[in-house]
Amino acid sequence: MLYNLAQPGAVIIAPDQLWMSETWAGMLAGAAARGARVAIIAPALANAPVPDAPAMARAHDVLTRLLALRDSLTPALRESGGDLRIGLFAAHASADDVAGRLHEVREGLARYPWIRDVIPFDDKTLAVLGRVERETASDGRDATALAKDEKPHPPQPHRKTQIIARPTAIAALLRQPGWDEILADAMRVQSRQTANFAQRLGGGQAGVDTVATRRADQIMRGYEASIPEAERRRIRPAGGGRSRGPLLYDGAHDVD
C-alpha cells in the first residue's frame, strides 16, 4: 500500500540483503513510473550476508530485470519526474573501522552528486561528518575496540529498514535547526552501543544514552507542526477525516 499510494515526488529508499521477489521489485518500479524517486540497494558479493550461489544468482536476475525495466520506463520517468536507481552496497572499510566507514560516506557523497538531491546535505552537515570522523579515530572510545574480528571482513547490511517520505519531507527535516548536531550525536551513540552492552554483560550498570533519540523526536514533531493546513488536506483520507498517518515513514520490512 505504501508503494502504490506514494505521491509523485515521494522518496523511497529500499535496501535489502536478498532481492528475491519480482513482485516487490515491480511495485517499486511502478512507484517510480508514477513520479516517486526510488533508490534500490543490494549488497555486493563481498558484502552479502547470504553469499551462497542460488541466492546471489536470483538477486542478480531480479536486479538485471529492474535495470532493463528502468530503460524501458525512460519516457514515463521523464514525463512523471520519477527516478529509479539500482545500486550496490560495496563498502571496503572493515566492520571495525568506523573512521574508515565515515570516510567512505563522505567520498560517496562527493562521487554521486544525485544523492545530495535526494538527501540535501549542506556543507555544514558534511563538516560535522568530518569532525565526528576525526573524533572517532582519536578518542579511543569506539565500540568496535571491544569487538575485533579474528579475520577482517567488509561490513554486511543486516538492517532491512526502508524510508518512505512524502515530497519535500527530507529537505524540510534537514532545514530544522540543530539537525547536523543531532546527526553527529546519533553517530557517536551508535559507535559506543557495543561498548555499553559489553559493560552490562560484565556486571556494570552503564546507562543507555537516549538524548540523541529524544532530540530527533523533537525535530520530527517540529517538522510536522510546521506543515501548512493546505498541505495537510492533500494527504487526508477521502472520507474527510484528519490524516493521522506518518509523514516520514521509517519501517522495517522484515526483522531478523
N, C-alpha and C positions, 0 to 999 in steps of 0.2 A: 504493500500500500504506500509506504514512504517513497519508494522509487517511482511508482506510477502517478502519484499526486504531486511530485516535486514541481514547483513553479519554474518557468523559464528564468534563467539566471541563478537558480539554486546551485549550491556546490555539494557534490557527493564525493567523498574520499573513501575508497573501499579497499583496504589491504587484507590479504588473506594468505595463509601458507599453503592452501590446497584449492586450486581453481579447477574444480571437477564438474561443475554444473553449467551446462549450456543455457538452461532456463534463467538462472541467476544472471549470467553474463548478458543474455538477451534483454532482460529488463533494464540493466544498466545502460546498454547501448540505446534502447528505446528512450530512456530519460534524456540522454544526450541529444538524440534527434529532435526531441521536443523543446530543447533550449537549455537543459541543465549542463553544468560544467562537471564532467565526471572524470575522476582520476582512479585508475585501477592499478594496484600494486601487487606484484607477486615476487617471491624470493628467487634469487639466482641459485644455481645448483649448490654453490659453496655455502650459501646461507640458508638452505632449505632445512627445516626441522624434520621433514619426512622425505629424504632424498632417494627413496627406492625408485627403481626404474619405472614400474607401472604408474605410480603417482605422478612422476615428472613428465612422463610421456603424455598422460591425459591432460595435465595442466598445459603442456606445450601445445596440444591440439586445440584446447579452448582458447588460449591466448592468440594463436595464429588465426583462428576464425574471427576473433574480435578485431585483429588488425585488418583483415580483409573486409570485414563489415564496416569498419571506420572509413576505408577508402570508398566503399560503395555509398556511404551516407554523406559524403562530402557536400553534395548540393543541399541536402536537408540541413546539415550542420551550419552551412554558410547562411542559409535563409533564417534559421531559428536563433542563431547566435550561440548554439551549443558547442560543446567541446568534449572530445573523447580521447583520453590519453592512457596508454598502457605502458607501464614501466616496471623495472626490476629493482628490488631492494638488493643492492650489491655492495654492501659496506665492506671495507677492508680492515679497518681498525679492529683489534681483538676485543672480545667482550669485556675484558678488564681494563681497557684503555679508554677511560671516559674522556680525557682531554683529546685523544685522537678522534674519537667519535664526534665530539663537538666541532672539531676542526673540519671533519668531513661534511657536517651540516652546513657550515659556512661556505665551504667550497662548492657544495651542491647548489646553494642559492646563487652563487656567482656564475656557475656553469649553465644553469637553466633559469633564465630571467622570467619565464612564464609563471614560475612558482610564486614570485612576488606579485603577480597579478591576481592570483587566487587567494594568497595569504599575504597581504601587502606589508611585509616587514619594512620599517623605515630604517634609516641609518642609525638612529639612536638605539633601536632594538638590536641591531647587529652588533653595535658596540657593547651592549650588555652581554650578548652571547660570547664575545671575545673576552670580556672581563671574567665571566664565570669559567671559561676555558682555562684562563691563566690561574685563577684561584684553585681550581680542581687539581691542576698539575703541581701546585706548590704547597698546599696546606697540609698534605699528608693525611687528611681525614676522609678520604674517599671510601665508599663502602666496599669497593672491589679489592681493597687491600686485604680483606678477610675472606675473599672468595676466589683465590687464584686457581686456575685450571692447571692440571698436570700437563696438558697439551693445549697450546693456544689455538683458538679457532675463531672465525669471524662470528659476529652476532647473528642470532637467528630470531626472526619475528614470530613471537608466540601470541602477542596481543591481537585479538581479532576485532578491535573497536572500529566502528565506522562513524564518520562525521557527515551529517546531512544538515546543511544550513540554508535558511531562506536567503533570497537575494540581498546583498549588502550587509548581511549579519556579521560576517567575519571582519570586514573592513570597519564596521561600526564598533565592534568589540575592541579592535586594535587601536581605535582612537580614544578609548577610555583612558583617563589619566592614571598613570601608575601601572599600565599593563606590562611594560618592559620589566619593571622590578618584580612583578608577580611571576613572570616567566623565569626570571633568574632564581627567585625563591623556590619555585617548583623544581627546577633542575638541581638545586642544592639538596633539597629534601630527598628527591629520588636517589641521588648518589649516596646518601647516608642511611637509607632504609635498611639495607642488608646489615650494616654495622649495628644498628639498633636492635635488629632481630637477633643477631648473634649474642649481643649482650644479655638480652632477656633469656635466651637459652642457657647462658652461663650463670643464671641466678640473679642478674641485675634487674633493675626496675626502670630501665630507660623509657622515658615518655615518648609519645608519638607527637610529632610536630604537625599541628593542624592549622597553623597560621596561614600558610600558603593556600590551603583549600578554602578557608573562610574568606580570604581576600579575593580569590577567584569567584566565589559565590556572590560577593558584593558587587563585583564588576558585572556579572551576568544580570543580577537584579537591576542594577543601574541602567544597563542597556535596554532591558525590556520595558522599564518605566519610561524611557525616553522615546519610544516608538509613537509617532503621532496616531491619533484615533483613526484618521483616514486610512492609514496603512493597516491598522488592526482589522478594519472592516473587510479588507481584501482577503483575509485568511479566516474569516468566521465561517462556521458551517452554514449550509443552505437554509436550515431551519430558523436562522436569525439569532441563535444564541451566541453568547460570547465564546470565542475560541480559547480553550484552556490548554491547548497542546503546546509543546516546546517550540520555540522559535529557532533554537540551535540544538539539534539532537545529536547526542554522542552516546550511541547504544551498542551493546555487544551483540553481534550476530550469532556468536557461539561462545561457549565457555569451556575451557579445558577442565 
